[in-house]
Amino acid sequence: MQAACTNICCNHFSLILIPERFPNDGNVVEEWSKFPEARQLLYDTILNSGVRSPMIVSGDVHMAQFMRKDCVKASDLIRSSTPNPLVRPLIEITTSGMTHSWGSSFSSQPKHHRLPLKPYSYFVSRVFMTICHLVCPWHDILIQNTNKESRRGKAGLQYYLGLNFAEFEFDFHNKDEGKGGGTVTTRIFGKEEDAVPILEMSWTFDELSGNTHARGNTARYPQDYFSVNVENLDDGWLCIPHRGIPSVFGEYVANTIMFISFCILFFFPHVIMLYLVRKLWLYWKH
């Protein structure tokens, strides 16, 4: 990774492909946040290598999301002598999968995609993950405003639970007007043929490089950044969700709602089924 980043440091834009989700802390299964030292090394490798406008592409979680972390130098934070430090955004585009997803069924087993389990499996998958996105303080996920009539894609939280794939469009028409010029537009499409994109967002190369302020940042500087352990970082980078650090109370409430929802969706139907079977057995017995 270090050698690859060094070799591409002179490019205006660089796509970094990572199988597992990287900046986001919300996934309950596989993700880099469960390996903080390895993730910190990857942060530093990307941001210290000279890559001007990085963008991360990941998958493996069977849904699509647009996410962002904002990063500042640990040395700027420790010295407290930089009131307006350089903020480098790290955009992550998660796109998967084309066989099964949370919008269809969480399981890849064929039995969950055919009768009699299909209706129940599809309903539980979509409802549970929708609840997670509504209640969980996943402050990495980007929010799309509706202030542009020409903009396609849905407004609000940028996620999609159905089968999907991503498209990247690069516009280098103004790359000579300044360092990092140009734009990249990312779109998420479903499986429907000739359909409009479900998600769509654009960034200039200057925004990705930190030369221009990226929109949507609500994290508090330096308060939110101090929540990250700055010891032994030296020349490292502190990266936090672009919408700030969620409160402990908010996480507790979200986890409680998720647990209750999980129990209701996954266990309650089985309890009802066992109760009805028992009632029928007692009825026929007498």
C-alpha positions in Angstrom: 0.0 0.0 0.0 2.8 2.5 0.9 4.6 1.8 -2.4 1.4 2.1 -4.4 0.5 5.4 -2.8 4.0 6.8 -3.4 3.8 5.8 -7.1 0.4 7.6 -7.6 1.1 10.7 -5.5 1.4 13.0 -8.5 -2.0 12.1 -9.9 -5.0 14.5 -9.6 -7.2 11.7 -8.3 -6.7 8.2 -6.9 -9.2 5.4 -6.3 -8.2 3.1 -3.4 -10.0 -0.3 -3.5 -10.4 -2.0 -0.2 -12.6 -5.2 0.3 -13.7 -4.4 3.8 -15.3 -1.1 4.9 -12.8 1.4 6.1 -13.7 4.7 7.8 -17.2 3.8 8.9 -17.6 2.6 12.6 -21.2 1.5 12.3 -21.0 -2.0 10.8 -21.6 -4.7 13.4 -19.7 -7.5 11.5 -16.6 -6.8 9.5 -14.8 -3.5 9.2 -11.4 -1.9 9.8 -12.5 -0.1 13.1 -12.1 -3.5 14.8 -8.4 -3.2 14.0 -7.6 0.4 15.1 -3.8 0.1 14.7 -4.0 -1.3 11.2 -6.6 1.4 10.3 -4.5 4.2 11.7 -1.6 2.9 9.6 -3.8 3.0 6.5 -5.0 6.6 7.3 -1.4 7.7 7.7 -0.2 5.9 4.6 -2.8 7.5 2.4 -2.7 11.0 3.8 1.1 11.2 4.2 2.0 9.7 0.8 1.2 12.8 -1.2 -2.0 11.4 -2.8 -3.8 14.6 -3.8 -7.5 13.5 -4.0 -8.1 10.0 -2.6 -11.4 8.2 -2.6 -11.9 4.7 -1.0 -14.1 2.1 -2.6 -15.3 -0.8 -0.4 -17.9 -3.5 -0.2 -18.8 -6.8 1.5 -21.7 -5.5 3.6 -24.5 -6.0 1.0 -25.7 -2.4 0.7 -24.5 0.9 -0.6 -23.4 3.9 1.4 -21.6 7.2 0.9 -19.5 8.0 3.9 -16.9 10.5 5.0 -14.3 11.1 7.7 -12.5 14.4 8.2 -8.8 14.2 9.2 -6.4 16.7 10.8 -2.7 16.4 11.7 -2.2 15.2 15.3 0.7 17.7 15.6 -1.7 20.6 14.7 -4.1 19.5 17.4 -1.4 19.0 20.1 0.3 22.3 19.5 -3.1 24.1 19.5 -1.3 26.8 17.5 -3.3 26.2 14.3 -6.8 27.6 14.6 -7.8 26.6 11.1 -5.8 23.5 10.3 -5.9 21.6 7.0 -8.8 19.2 7.0 -8.5 16.3 4.7 -11.8 14.4 3.9 -11.7 10.7 3.3 -14.7 9.7 1.2 -15.7 6.0 1.2 -18.1 4.6 -1.4 -19.5 1.2 -0.3 -21.2 -0.8 -3.0 -22.4 -4.4 -2.7 -23.8 -6.7 -3.7 -25.4 -8.1 -6.9 -26.5 -11.5 -5.5 -28.2 -10.6 -2.2 -28.5 -7.6 0.0 -30.2 -6.3 3.1 -33.0 -5.0 0.8 -33.7 -8.6 -0.3 -32.3 -11.1 2.3 -29.4 -10.9 4.7 -28.6 -14.5 3.8 -27.1 -16.0 0.7 -28.6 -19.4 1.3 -31.1 -20.3 -1.5 -33.8 -21.3 1.0 -34.2 -17.7 2.1 -34.9 -16.6 -1.5 -37.7 -19.0 -2.2 -41.0 -19.9 -0.6 -42.0 -20.3 2.2 -39.2 -18.4 3.8 -38.8 -15.7 1.2 -41.5 -13.2 2.4 -40.4 -13.4 6.0 -36.6 -13.2 5.2 -37.1 -10.2 2.8 -39.3 -8.3 5.3 -37.0 -8.9 8.3 -33.8 -7.9 6.4 -35.1 -4.6 5.0 -37.0 -3.5 8.1 -34.2 -4.2 10.5 -31.5 -2.4 8.5 -33.8 0.5 7.8 -34.3 0.9 11.6 -30.6 0.7 12.1 -30.0 3.6 9.7 -32.8 5.7 11.3 -31.7 5.3 14.9 -28.0 4.6 14.9 -25.6 7.6 15.3 -23.6 6.6 12.2 -22.2 10.1 11.7 -19.9 8.9 8.8 -22.9 8.6 6.4 -23.3 11.6 4.2 -26.5 13.6 3.9 -27.7 14.9 0.6 -29.6 18.2 0.5 -32.4 19.0 -1.9 -31.2 22.5 -2.9 -30.4 21.6 -6.5 -33.3 20.8 -8.8 -31.0 19.2 -11.4 -29.6 16.8 -8.9 -30.5 13.1 -9.2 -30.6 10.5 -6.5 -32.5 10.5 -3.3 -32.2 13.2 -0.6 -31.3 12.5 3.1 -29.0 9.8 4.3 -27.0 8.4 1.5 -27.6 4.6 1.7 -29.5 2.0 -0.4 -30.3 -1.5 0.8 -31.2 -3.1 -2.6 -29.0 -4.9 -5.1 -26.6 -2.3 -6.5 -23.5 -1.3 -8.3 -21.5 1.9 -8.5 -20.5 4.2 -11.4 -17.7 6.8 -11.3 -17.6 9.7 -13.8 -14.5 11.8 -14.0 -14.4 15.3 -15.4 -10.9 16.6 -16.0 -12.0 19.6 -18.2 -10.6 22.2 -15.7 -7.6 20.3 -14.4 -5.2 22.9 -15.8 -7.0 25.8 -14.0 -5.4 24.9 -10.7 -3.9 22.1 -8.7 -6.4 19.3 -8.1 -9.0 20.8 -10.5 -11.8 18.6 -11.9 -14.7 16.7 -10.4 -15.7 13.1 -9.7 -19.4 12.0 -9.6 -20.4 8.8 -8.0 -23.7 7.1 -8.7 -25.4 4.0 -7.3 -27.7 2.1 -9.5 -30.1 -0.7 -8.7 -30.8 -3.8 -10.9 -33.5 -2.1 -13.0 -32.4 -1.6 -16.5 -32.1 2.1 -17.8 -33.2 3.4 -14.3 -32.0 6.7 -12.9 -29.3 6.6 -10.2 -30.6 5.9 -6.7 -27.7 7.8 -5.1 -25.6 10.5 -6.7 -23.0 12.9 -5.3 -20.1 14.9 -6.7 -16.9 16.3 -5.3 -14.2 18.5 -6.8 -10.7 17.3 -6.6 -9.9 20.4 -4.5 -12.5 19.3 -2.0 -11.0 15.8 -1.8 -7.5 17.2 -1.4 -8.5 19.7 1.4 -7.6 22.7 -0.7 -11.3 23.7 -0.6 -13.6 23.3 2.4 -15.9 20.2 1.9 -19.5 20.9 2.5 -21.5 19.3 5.4 -18.9 19.4 8.1 -20.5 19.8 11.5 -17.7 18.3 13.6 -16.4 20.6 16.3 -12.8 21.6 16.2 -10.9 20.8 18.4 -13.4 19.2 20.9 -14.4 16.2 18.8 -10.8 15.5 17.7 -9.6 15.4 21.3 -11.9 12.4 21.7 -9.4 10.4 19.7 -6.3 9.1 21.5 -3.5 11.3 20.3 -0.7 9.5 22.1 2.2 8.1 20.0 0.7 9.5 16.8 3.7 11.8 16.1 3.1 12.8 12.5 -0.1 10.8 12.2 -3.7 11.9 11.3 -6.8 12.1 13.5 -9.9 11.1 11.6 -13.4 11.4 13.0 -16.9 11.3 11.4 -17.6 14.5 9.5 -20.8 15.1 11.5 -19.0 14.8 14.8 -18.6 12.3 17.5 -22.0 10.7 18.6 -22.9 11.0 22.3 -22.7 7.9 24.6 -26.3 8.4 25.4 -27.3 8.3 21.7 -25.3 5.1 21.2 -27.0 3.5 24.2 -30.5 4.4 23.0 -29.7 3.2 19.5 -28.3 -0.1 20.8 -31.4 -0.6 23.0 -33.7 0.0 20.0 -31.7 -2.3 17.8 -31.8 -5.1 20.4 -35.6 -4.7 20.9 -36.1 -4.6 17.1 -34.0 -7.7 16.6 -35.9 -9.6 19.2 -39.3 -8.6 17.8 -38.3 -9.3 14.1 -36.3 -12.5 14.6 -37.7 -14.2 17.7 -41.3 -13.0 18.2 -42.7 -14.7 15.0 -41.2 -18.0 16.2 -42.7 -17.6 19.6 -46.1 -16.9 18.0 -45.7 -20.0 15.8 -44.8 -22.2 18.7 -47.8 -20.8 20.7 -50.2 -21.6 17.8 -48.8 -25.0 17.3 -49.2 -25.8 21.0 -52.8 -24.5 21.0 -53.7 -26.7 18.0 -52.1 -29.7 19.6 -54.1 -29.2 22.8 -57.2 -28.6 20.8 -56.8 -31.9 18.8 -55.8 -33.7 21.9 -59.0 -32.9 23.7 
